[in-house]
Amino acid sequence: MLIDSHCHLDRLDLTPYGGDLSKALTAAEAKDVRYFLSVSVTLEDMPKLHEYSEKFSNVFISVGQHPHEATQQKPDSLSLLRYAEHPKVIALGETGLDYYRLEEENEKLQEELFRLHIAVARKTKKPLIIHSRQARLETLNILKEEKARDVGGVLHCFTEDWSMAKCALDLGFYISFSGILTFKNAEELRQVAEQVPLERILIETDAPYLAPMPMRGKPNEPLYLPYVALKLSEIKGLSYERISEQTNRNFSDCFHVELKKV
């Protein structure tokens, strides 16, 4: 059994499935991908994510607003708290900082939004899903300043260096690797994955983005998660079964959920 710890089910290309999400999930389940965490990008996503989580017992969801959406209407803490009360919401995010192609006035908005998510996570005692791109020091500083260690969480789709990974681990966070781990030009990332303790690793697709090799260039889907697990097993020199077992346990520990085989 594998768990896709970060995907966007509401953004999948369902054309091959006649627009039917259940068929896409069934295709993933046929590859032993049995649980899914569908991550919020804006609060406008929440009604549909609630619907998915209530329809499918193996779909968990998060609530949050992506840093790319920082210039949109800022959510207030009451809205985040209200959505976070839903029993299938197991995390806050994705949230964080993305300074790639950053517009100057956007930096402050991103930081305010990030701090708000951490505050709500601490109130609800739910972990954080962190997005960080070209903002290593700023991300780590805010996590420390806002006492994110109290709730922990995961740095998703990790692409940074070992120094950042080590700091995140020291703060009690998990590190999640996506299909980028399979890319030919990702040798440095594979070296980081080799150093991160398996007990602190999650795996994800980030579907519909970042399809792994040999599917690169196609819309990503949860059914491609085994390619990430296989690459990680090669890097660690461990069996696929061991990778599956431990990353499942890590998901359960990180997000405080009990899982059954489905």
C-alpha positions in Angstrom: 0.0 0.0 0.0 1.2 3.5 -0.9 -0.1 6.9 0.3 -0.1 9.9 -1.9 0.7 12.5 0.8 0.1 15.5 -1.5 -2.0 15.8 -4.6 -4.7 18.1 -5.9 -7.6 15.9 -6.9 -9.8 18.9 -7.8 -7.2 19.9 -10.5 -6.7 16.5 -12.1 -7.2 16.1 -15.8 -10.1 13.6 -15.7 -10.6 13.5 -19.5 -9.2 9.9 -19.7 -11.8 8.9 -17.1 -14.8 10.6 -18.7 -14.7 13.3 -16.0 -15.2 10.7 -13.2 -12.8 11.1 -10.3 -13.8 7.7 -8.9 -12.3 6.1 -12.0 -9.0 7.9 -11.5 -8.9 6.8 -7.9 -9.7 3.2 -8.9 -6.8 3.4 -11.4 -4.5 4.5 -8.6 -5.8 1.8 -6.3 -5.0 -0.8 -8.9 -1.4 0.3 -8.5 -1.7 0.0 -4.7 -2.0 3.7 -4.0 -4.7 3.5 -1.4 -4.9 6.8 0.4 -4.8 10.4 -0.8 -4.3 13.8 0.8 -5.9 16.4 -1.5 -4.4 19.7 -0.6 -6.1 23.0 -0.7 -4.7 25.9 -2.8 -7.5 28.5 -2.1 -10.4 28.5 0.3 -12.6 28.4 -2.8 -11.5 24.8 -3.2 -13.0 23.8 0.1 -16.6 22.9 -0.9 -15.4 20.5 -3.6 -12.7 19.0 -1.3 -15.3 18.5 1.5 -17.4 16.7 -1.1 -14.6 14.4 -2.2 -13.6 13.6 1.4 -17.2 12.7 2.3 -17.7 10.6 -0.8 -14.4 8.7 -0.6 -13.4 7.2 2.7 -9.7 7.1 1.6 -9.4 10.8 0.8 -8.2 13.2 3.4 -8.0 17.0 2.8 -6.3 20.1 4.0 -7.3 23.8 4.3 -5.1 26.7 3.2 -4.1 29.3 0.7 -1.0 28.8 -1.5 1.6 31.6 -1.4 0.9 32.2 -5.1 -2.6 33.3 -4.1 -1.3 35.8 -1.5 -2.5 38.8 -3.6 -6.0 37.4 -3.6 -8.4 38.1 -0.7 -6.6 37.1 2.5 -8.5 34.5 4.5 -9.2 35.4 8.1 -8.4 33.1 11.0 -12.1 32.4 11.6 -12.6 31.1 8.1 -9.6 28.8 8.4 -10.7 27.6 11.8 -14.2 26.9 10.6 -13.0 24.9 7.6 -10.4 23.1 9.8 -13.2 21.7 12.0 -14.2 19.3 9.3 -13.2 15.8 10.4 -11.4 14.9 7.2 -9.2 18.1 7.4 -5.9 16.8 8.8 -3.6 19.7 8.0 -3.2 23.5 7.4 -1.8 24.4 4.0 -0.3 24.4 1.7 1.3 27.5 2.9 4.7 29.0 3.0 6.9 31.2 0.8 7.6 31.2 -2.9 10.1 33.9 -4.0 10.5 32.6 -7.5 9.6 35.5 -9.9 8.5 37.4 -6.8 6.9 40.8 -7.2 8.3 43.1 -4.4 5.0 44.0 -2.9 4.0 40.3 -2.7 6.7 39.4 -0.2 5.0 40.9 2.8 1.6 39.5 1.8 3.1 36.0 1.6 4.8 36.3 5.0 1.6 37.5 6.7 -0.4 34.7 5.2 2.2 32.2 6.2 2.2 33.4 9.8 -1.6 33.3 9.9 -1.6 29.6 8.8 0.9 28.7 11.5 -1.2 30.5 14.2 -4.3 28.6 13.1 -2.4 25.3 13.0 -1.3 25.9 16.6 -4.8 26.6 17.7 -6.2 23.5 16.0 -3.2 21.4 16.8 -3.0 20.2 13.2 0.2 19.9 11.3 1.4 22.2 8.5 2.0 21.5 4.8 4.9 23.8 3.8 5.7 25.1 0.3 9.1 26.8 0.0 10.8 27.9 -3.2 13.9 30.2 -3.2 13.1 31.3 0.3 15.1 28.9 2.5 16.2 31.2 5.3 12.9 33.2 5.4 10.9 30.0 5.6 12.9 28.5 8.4 13.0 31.8 10.3 9.2 32.2 10.3 8.8 28.5 11.3 11.0 29.2 14.3 9.6 32.6 15.2 6.0 31.4 15.1 6.8 28.2 17.0 5.7 25.8 14.3 7.6 23.1 16.1 4.5 22.8 18.3 2.5 21.2 15.5 5.2 20.0 13.0 4.2 19.0 9.5 6.0 18.4 6.2 8.1 20.4 3.7 6.3 19.1 0.6 7.9 18.5 -2.9 11.3 19.2 -1.4 13.9 20.5 -3.8 16.3 22.3 -1.5 19.7 21.3 -0.1 20.7 19.1 2.9 21.3 22.2 5.1 17.6 23.2 4.8 16.4 19.6 5.2 18.5 19.2 8.4 17.1 22.4 9.9 13.5 21.3 9.0 14.2 17.9 10.6 15.5 19.6 13.7 12.2 21.5 13.9 10.3 18.3 13.9 9.2 18.4 10.3 9.0 15.6 7.7 10.5 15.8 4.2 8.4 14.8 1.2 9.8 13.8 -2.2 7.9 14.0 -5.4 8.5 12.8 -9.0 11.3 15.4 -9.2 13.4 12.7 -7.5 13.3 10.7 -10.7 14.4 13.5 -13.0 17.8 13.1 -14.8 19.0 16.5 -13.5 18.1 15.8 -9.9 21.3 14.1 -8.7 21.8 16.7 -5.9 18.2 16.1 -4.6 18.8 12.3 -4.7 21.9 12.9 -2.5 19.7 14.8 0.0 17.2 12.0 0.0 19.9 9.5 0.8 20.8 11.5 3.9 17.2 12.1 5.2 16.3 9.3 7.7 13.6 7.1 6.2 11.6 7.5 9.4 11.1 11.2 8.4 10.2 10.8 4.7 6.9 11.1 2.9 6.2 10.5 -0.8 3.8 12.4 -3.1 2.8 13.1 -6.6 1.8 16.7 -6.4 -0.6 15.7 -9.2 -1.4 17.1 -11.7 2.0 18.6 -11.7 5.6 17.2 -12.0 4.9 13.7 -13.5 7.8 11.4 -12.8 10.0 9.7 -15.3 9.1 8.0 -17.6 5.8 9.9 -17.6 7.4 13.4 -17.6 5.5 15.8 -19.8 2.2 14.2 -19.2 -0.4 15.4 -16.7 0.5 13.7 -13.4 -1.8 11.4 -11.5 -1.8 9.5 -8.2 -1.3 6.2 -10.0 2.3 7.3 -10.9 3.3 7.4 -7.2 5.0 3.9 -7.4 7.7 5.5 -9.6 8.7 7.8 -6.7 8.7 4.9 -4.3 10.8 2.8 -6.6 13.4 5.6 -7.0 13.5 6.1 -3.2 14.1 2.3 -2.8 17.0 2.5 -5.2 18.5 5.5 -3.4 18.1 3.9 0.1 19.1 0.4 -1.0 16.0 -0.9 0.6 13.1 -3.0 -0.7 10.0 -1.4 -2.2 8.0 -3.0 0.6 10.1 -1.4 3.3 9.7 2.0 1.7 6.0 1.5 1.5 5.7 0.3 5.1 7.7 3.1 6.6 6.3 6.0 4.5 2.8 4.8 5.5 3.7 4.9 9.1 5.3 8.3 8.7 2.1 9.6 7.1 0.1 8.3 10.0 2.5 9.8 12.6 2.8 13.2 10.8 -0.9 13.8 10.3 -2.2 11.9 13.4 -4.5 9.5 11.5 -5.1 5.8 11.9 -5.1 3.9 8.6 -6.7 0.7 7.6 -5.9 -1.3 4.5 -8.4 -0.5 1.8 
